[in-house]
Amino acid sequence: MTSEQTTPFLSVVVPAYNEEHRLGPTLARIMEYLAAQDYRSEVLVVDNASEDRTGEVAREAGVQVIEEPRRGKGAAVRTGMLAARGDYILFSDADLSTPIEELDKLMGELRGGSDVAIASRALPESRLLVRQPWYRELVGRLGNLLVRLVAVHGIADTQCGFKLFPREIARRVFAAQRLTGAAFDVEVLFIVQRAGMKIAEVPVTWVDSPDTRFSRVRDSLDALKDLVRIRINWLLRRYRV
């Protein structure tokens, strides 16, 4: 069998930290969806230094598990995206707030000529079946305004955890990524834009997960510091794509 025949068409990367309760149903939904498609696929769970049975749950589901000892979602996603073998690589949050079926919309944008496709909760056409609490929405809007001013222009929602890349672009962009925390999404899209690539922002159906890992004070402060780091890295020419 040739390498072309064994290479998956799609890889799904799921970063997971202490997700033993949500991960099983999430993987079941992803694998059910993939089983109905007419292409080869793989699912990779990146266990981000979990302190529970996250890794065991993923192995019991029959998917590949990668251990990432450095704490931070950015570190986990980078590890998974660089390890994935698919022609296209999706990373999805472990809560599956964006249903896996929305992948079809993102894939359509890449086939239409975009370089990267990202899910968005902020577009008028998006369907928020369960919204975030008002204070999280407010923090998100203020944060995204700052992001648009400082780093990523023209994108209404940089933080939705459902993004699709062709493999070659993923390898280039995530090899250049440096941040390990939650602001890695901004850094990745910053790199994509500075490389002159086209980002398609896609309205999706979305359901808020009440079991969030988001801390309003800690994560907001970390994000502000990371925006400064992104600009410094750019000025020092550290992003080579």
Secondary structure, 3 states (H helix, E strand, C coil): CCHHHHCCCEEEEEEECCCHHHHHHHHHHHHHHHHCCCCCEEEEEEECCCCCCHHHHHHHCCCEEEECCCCCHHHHHHHHHHHCCCCEEEEECCCCCCCHHHHHHHHHHHHCCCCEEEEECCCCCCEEEECCCHHHHHHHHHHHHHHHHHCCCCCCCCCCCEEEEEHHHHHHHHHHCCCCCCCHHHHHHHHHHHCCCCEEEEECEEECCCCCCCCHHHHHHHHHHHHHHHHHHHHCCCCCC
